[in-house]
């Protein structure tokens, strides 16, 4: 009878609430992100167009990406080590960080939808301010040129917005050689032309809308951007869903593993208390 009880106690000590499937699935999940972060950051820093698109930020893109990379490294490190070592503190840190990121993304999407008009006005202000400082910053200039080429547009609302820039202004007292012109990125470039006229934007603001449309893109970039968003809502929704699902999976797995570890600790404490039972 005593042997049977000792055998049952031994089986209880071998039993564990922690599922190896959940444990190693969470580890693989974090390890894949851990490996992919340096690759993603390297592609962003080495891709000329993507680096140009980040140039409008008030901080150096390299510094910003480095900070993002370090944060992602720390979060995935907590997930990897926490799952392998069954460390509740690291797993809770990982779970809380993912939850905060998910809530911030969700809040940004909801606020952007609710205040779409204000967001449009803010974008208009940013673009107009960028036009004014077009020649002041080479990174800003490259960003505007990149946007106008990608969306086949010119200016914020229309091509005459470029008159806000001191070099392109149509004022009579403007001595600039670019007076009443628009940047080359506004031009309609034909692929079959051997020699490209880089001065095609010269004096375009003095022409009527229809006549200028034969040489440059006359529609503003804001309307083009809004139309692009409307026509790619399913794509943007898919991207948002693709970002949300891994986060929810990570939160769910980490919470399941935390609960299993807590149950295992309670079992170990119970076995420890009853190990000195005289009936065993």
Backbone torsions as a table, in degrees:
resi	resn	phi	psi	omega
1	UNK	NA	-42.3	179.2
2	UNK	-65.0	-38.7	178.7
3	UNK	-63.4	-40.6	-179.2
4	UNK	-62.5	-40.2	179.5
5	UNK	-69.2	-38.8	178.0
6	UNK	-65.3	-36.3	177.9
7	UNK	-65.0	-40.9	177.9
8	UNK	-65.2	-38.6	178.4
9	UNK	-65.5	-37.8	178.4
10	UNK	-64.9	-39.9	178.5
11	UNK	-65.5	-36.5	178.4
12	UNK	-63.4	-36.9	-180.0
13	UNK	-70.4	-31.3	179.4
14	UNK	-78.1	-24.3	-178.2
15	UNK	-67.7	142.0	177.8
16	UNK	-138.3	141.3	176.8
17	UNK	-80.9	-20.0	-175.4
18	UNK	-74.6	119.1	-179.7
19	UNK	-81.6	124.2	177.4
20	UNK	-61.3	-30.4	-180.0
21	UNK	-64.0	-48.9	179.9
22	UNK	-65.1	-42.5	-177.0
23	UNK	-60.6	-52.3	-175.9
24	UNK	-80.9	-23.6	173.8
25	UNK	-66.8	-40.7	176.8
26	UNK	-66.7	-37.5	178.1
27	UNK	-64.1	-47.5	179.0
28	UNK	-62.2	-41.1	178.5
29	UNK	-56.5	-47.2	-179.1
30	UNK	-74.2	-35.6	-178.8
31	UNK	-64.4	-38.7	178.2
32	UNK	-63.1	-42.5	176.7
33	UNK	-66.9	-38.2	-179.5
34	UNK	-60.1	-42.3	-179.1
35	UNK	-75.8	-36.2	-174.7
36	UNK	-75.4	-24.8	-177.7
37	UNK	-59.9	-50.4	178.8
38	UNK	-61.9	-36.5	-179.7
39	UNK	-65.6	-43.7	179.6
40	UNK	-64.2	-45.0	-179.9
41	UNK	-65.0	-37.6	178.4
42	UNK	-64.8	-39.7	178.9
43	UNK	-67.7	-35.6	178.7
44	UNK	-68.6	-38.6	-177.3
45	UNK	-75.5	-27.5	-176.6
46	UNK	-96.6	-15.3	177.9
47	UNK	-82.3	119.5	-174.4
48	UNK	-63.0	-45.4	-177.6
49	UNK	-66.0	-42.9	-179.4
50	UNK	-67.8	-37.3	178.4
51	UNK	-67.1	-36.1	177.5
52	UNK	-65.3	-39.3	-179.3
53	UNK	-66.2	-22.8	179.1
54	UNK	-89.8	-5.9	-173.0
55	UNK	-71.4	-14.3	-178.8
56	UNK	-77.8	-9.1	-177.5
57	UNK	-72.7	153.9	-176.8
58	UNK	-74.2	-11.7	177.6
59	UNK	-114.6	162.5	178.8
60	UNK	-63.5	127.1	-179.3
61	UNK	-55.9	-36.4	179.9
62	UNK	-63.7	-41.6	178.8
63	UNK	-66.9	-43.2	-179.5
64	UNK	-61.3	-46.1	-180.0
65	UNK	-66.0	-33.9	177.9
66	UNK	-65.7	-42.4	178.4
67	UNK	-63.5	-44.9	178.0
68	UNK	-60.5	-42.3	179.9
69	UNK	-63.1	-42.3	179.4
70	UNK	-65.0	-42.9	178.7
71	UNK	-62.9	-44.5	178.5
72	UNK	-64.0	-37.8	178.9
73	UNK	-63.2	-44.4	-179.0
74	UNK	-64.8	-43.6	-178.3
75	UNK	-64.2	-48.0	-179.7
76	UNK	-68.9	-30.5	175.7
77	UNK	-62.7	-44.6	177.3
78	UNK	-60.1	-40.1	179.3
79	UNK	-67.6	-43.9	-178.9
80	UNK	-65.4	-56.2	-177.0
81	UNK	-67.4	-39.7	179.8
82	UNK	-61.3	-38.5	179.8
83	UNK	-73.0	-39.8	-179.1
84	UNK	-70.7	-42.9	-177.3
85	UNK	-88.8	-2.8	-177.7
86	UNK	53.9	46.9	-178.0
87	UNK	-95.9	114.1	-176.1
88	UNK	-65.1	-38.9	-177.5
89	UNK	-61.7	-47.3	179.7
90	UNK	-66.5	-39.8	179.9
91	UNK	-66.6	-38.6	177.5
92	UNK	-67.2	-38.0	175.5
93	UNK	-61.0	-45.1	178.4
94	UNK	-61.7	-45.1	-178.1
95	UNK	-65.5	-43.7	-179.8
96	UNK	-64.8	-42.8	179.8
97	UNK	-62.3	-45.4	178.6
98	UNK	-63.3	-40.1	179.4
99	UNK	-63.5	-43.0	179.4
100	UNK	-63.5	-43.3	179.2
101	UNK	-62.3	-43.1	179.7
102	UNK	-63.7	-43.2	-179.9
103	UNK	-64.5	-41.6	179.2
104	UNK	-63.5	-42.4	177.9
105	UNK	-63.8	-43.4	179.9
106	UNK	-64.2	-43.1	179.6
107	UNK	-64.3	-40.4	179.5
108	UNK	-63.3	-41.7	178.7
109	UNK	-64.9	-43.1	-180.0
110	UNK	-66.3	-45.4	-180.0
111	UNK	-64.6	-38.0	177.8
112	UNK	-64.3	-35.4	178.7
113	UNK	-73.3	-43.1	-177.0
114	UNK	-69.0	-44.5	-175.8
115	UNK	-104.0	45.0	-177.5
116	UNK	-63.7	-36.7	179.2
117	UNK	-65.4	-45.0	178.4
118	UNK	-65.2	-35.9	177.9
119	UNK	-64.9	-39.4	177.9
120	UNK	-63.6	-43.4	178.2
121	UNK	-63.7	-38.7	179.3
122	UNK	-66.1	-41.9	177.5
123	UNK	-62.0	-39.7	178.0
124	UNK	-61.4	-43.2	177.9
125	UNK	-62.1	-42.7	-178.9
126	UNK	-64.0	-43.4	-179.5
127	UNK	-66.4	-42.8	178.5
128	UNK	-63.0	-39.4	177.8
129	UNK	-67.1	-35.5	178.0
130	UNK	-67.4	-37.1	178.3
131	UNK	-63.5	-41.6	-179.7
132	UNK	-61.2	-38.8	-175.8
133	UNK	-101.5	24.2	-175.0
134	UNK	-56.6	-44.2	-177.3
135	UNK	-87.4	-3.8	-175.8
136	UNK	-83.5	-25.0	-174.1
137	UNK	-137.2	120.2	-177.4
138	UNK	-65.2	-34.1	178.3
139	UNK	-67.4	-41.5	177.2
140	UNK	-65.0	-39.8	178.0
141	UNK	-61.9	-44.0	178.7
142	UNK	-64.1	-37.2	179.3
143	UNK	-64.7	-46.3	-179.7
144	UNK	-63.9	-44.0	178.9
145	UNK	-61.8	-39.9	178.6
146	UNK	-62.1	-45.3	179.8
147	UNK	-64.8	-42.9	-178.7
148	UNK	-67.8	-33.9	176.8
149	UNK	-71.9	-41.6	-176.6
150	UNK	-68.0	-39.4	-175.6
151	UNK	-101.3	3.7	-179.8
152	UNK	51.5	54.5	-176.6
153	UNK	-134.6	176.0	-178.8
154	UNK	-152.3	119.6	-179.0
155	UNK	78.2	-173.8	-179.8
156	UNK	-83.5	-62.2	178.5
157	UNK	-96.3	-41.8	179.0
158	UNK	-153.7	173.7	-174.3
159	UNK	-66.3	-23.7	-179.6
160	UNK	-74.5	-5.2	175.1
161	UNK	-61.8	-21.6	-178.4
162	UNK	-68.9	-9.8	175.9
163	UNK	-69.3	-13.4	176.7
164	UNK	-71.3	-22.0	178.5
165	UNK	-80.9	137.0	-174.6
166	UNK	-63.6	-27.3	179.7
167	UNK	-81.6	-32.4	-178.2
168	UNK	-98.7	0.6	-177.3
169	UNK	-61.1	144.1	-179.9
170	UNK	-92.1	11.8	179.2
171	UNK	-63.9	146.0	-177.0
172	UNK	-63.8	-29.4	-178.1
173	UNK	-89.6	11.6	178.7
174	UNK	-83.2	113.3	-177.4
175	UNK	-84.7	-1.3	-175.2
176	UNK	-65.8	144.7	175.8
177	UNK	-70.8	-15.4	179.2
178	UNK	-95.4	16.3	-178.8
179	UNK	-56.0	131.2	179.9
180	UNK	61.7	22.9	179.3
181	UNK	-104.3	178.0	173.4
182	UNK	-133.4	157.8	179.4
183	UNK	-61.6	157.8	179.8
184	UNK	-60.6	-28.1	-179.5
185	UNK	-65.9	-13.0	175.9
186	UNK	-81.8	-16.1	-171.3
187	UNK	-72.2	148.5	172.5
188	UNK	-85.6	108.3	-175.3
189	UNK	-100.4	121.0	177.9
190	UNK	-85.2	131.8	-176.8
191	UNK	-70.5	-22.4	-177.2
192	UNK	-85.0	-3.0	178.9
193	UNK	-80.9	132.5	179.8
194	UNK	-77.2	-45.0	179.9
195	UNK	-106.4	123.9	-178.3
196	UNK	-95.5	130.0	178.8
197	UNK	-85.0	102.7	-178.2
198	UNK	-75.9	-9.0	179.2
199	UNK	-102.1	21.8	-175.4
200	UNK	-67.3	-18.2	179.9
201	UNK	-87.4	2.7	-176.2
202	UNK	-65.5	123.8	175.3
203	UNK	68.2	16.3	-175.8
204	UNK	-68.2	-27.8	-179.1
205	UNK	-69.3	-17.3	178.7
206	UNK	-82.6	-12.9	-178.1
207	UNK	-88.3	156.1	174.7
208	UNK	-68.8	161.1	-175.0
209	UNK	-54.5	-49.1	-176.6
210	UNK	-66.4	-42.1	-178.8
211	UNK	-68.3	-41.1	178.7
212	UNK	-65.0	-30.2	-179.9
213	UNK	-65.7	-12.9	175.9
214	UNK	-78.2	-16.1	-175.1
215	UNK	-119.6	-33.0	-176.6
216	UNK	-133.1	166.0	172.7
217	UNK	-79.2	120.7	-175.0
218	UNK	-95.7	-17.6	-179.9
219	UNK	-76.3	144.7	179.7
220	UNK	-74.9	160.5	-176.1
221	UNK	-76.5	-24.3	-178.1
222	UNK	-66.3	-48.5	178.6
223	UNK	-63.5	-38.0	178.4
224	UNK	-63.6	-41.8	179.7
225	UNK	-66.2	-43.2	178.3
226	UNK	-62.2	-43.8	178.4
227	UNK	-62.9	-38.2	179.1
228	UNK	-65.1	-41.4	179.2
229	UNK	-64.0	-44.2	179.8
230	UNK	-63.3	-37.4	-178.4
231	UNK	-80.8	-10.1	-179.0
232	UNK	-123.5	30.8	-179.0
233	UNK	-62.8	-39.8	179.6
234	UNK	-65.8	-39.0	177.9
235	UNK	-64.8	-45.9	179.2
236	UNK	-65.1	-38.9	176.2
237	UNK	-63.8	-38.9	177.4
238	UNK	-64.9	-39.2	178.0
239	UNK	-65.4	-44.0	178.8
240	UNK	-62.0	-41.6	178.4
241	UNK	-67.0	-39.0	178.2
242	UNK	-64.1	-29.9	176.0
243	UNK	-79.5	-33.1	-175.0
244	UNK	-77.2	-40.0	-175.0
245	UNK	-60.3	-49.6	178.3
246	UNK	-59.7	-36.8	178.6
247	UNK	-64.8	-44.5	179.1
248	UNK	-65.1	-38.6	177.4
249	UNK	-63.1	-44.2	178.8
250	UNK	-62.8	-41.9	178.0
251	UNK	-63.1	-44.7	-178.4
252	UNK	-64.3	-47.6	-178.3
253	UNK	-63.8	-43.2	-178.6
254	UNK	-65.6	-38.0	179.7
255	UNK	-69.0	-39.2	176.7
256	UNK	-61.7	-45.6	-178.5
257	UNK	-65.8	-38.3	177.7
258	UNK	-61.0	-45.3	179.0
259	UNK	-64.0	-39.2	178.9
260	UNK	-65.6	-40.3	179.1
261	UNK	-65.8	-39.9	177.7
262	UNK	-63.0	-41.9	177.1
263	UNK	-63.4	-39.1	179.7
264	UNK	-65.6	-39.0	178.3
265	UNK	-64.5	-41.8	177.5
266	UNK	-62.6	-39.4	177.8
267	UNK	-64.8	-42.6	179.4
268	UNK	-65.0	-40.1	177.5
269	UNK	-64.9	-38.4	178.0
270	UNK	-63.8	-45.5	179.4
271	UNK	-64.4	-36.1	-180.0
272	UNK	-65.1	-39.8	-179.1
273	UNK	-69.0	-35.3	-175.1
274	UNK	-97.9	8.1	179.7
275	UNK	-69.6	-29.5	-179.1
276	UNK	-90.1	14.0	179.2
277	UNK	-63.4	123.2	-178.8
278	UNK	-63.7	-21.2	179.3
279	UNK	-79.4	-9.6	-179.9
280	UNK	-84.1	NA	NA
